[in-house]
């Protein structure tokens, strides 16, 4: 169910930028890029995983036979995770491109998950950004939010990022925060704290992705190609013998992601997030009183 929030400017299909976002700190410039072949292993659909530029970039392809997916070689206790993506153009209903953290391989029935999902649309270029969080087995309570993008994501690469530490989870698009989930008294019971792997996938979600499955994937327009580059995975790598084993890839010390600098958003980031949410968010689980007769506790905080 979609709920339109008061004050939202209706989305108008455009070949260029719809809005110009406020200036924000460029977090993606703070961390080094990793080659896809160094950071990820193939998860599935190997025939649809096409490495480019000596393994620095990758195209993930969806066709009638299969989708495709990658999984990080390391698990993380927390970190900053980012990728530049260029999305398929044309009729993309039913397609989901996901960039997310999960430990469902270790906890298959009560896992943690932090999702960026890009949902195709029955109209050209109207991709939707959906974010979601599951923590400590709260897999039966969706915490989805949905926003339109302020640009055409099919014509160029744009950066999609997740910051996850003990203080908060922040979702960013081109460094603009679009959602913050704070670790506080209300949210701590469902706050993800167990190690997770990072995934990148493209897949057929015809059953639910576009208006509850009304518009399935139309393979007349296949293959559908999602391009990834500028990979960043920085933070606390999980090690069973140590509290935290992290790569020395960043000049930020003592902790590149878990330290005080990343404990809260700056005023510029808060302004950017307010801008994005007021102009472009059209669904939040905290507004969905039809779905939830009793809203989750963090909605009241």
Helices and strands as residue ranges (DSSP letters): G 27-29, H 36-39, E 40-44, G 46-48, E 49-52, G 53-55, E 57-62, E 68-86, E 95-102, E 113-119, E 128-134, E 145-148, E 158-164, E 168-173, E 176-182, G 188-190, E 196-204, G 219-221, E 224-239, E 242-245, G 260-262, H 267-280, E 281-284, G 285-287, G 297-300
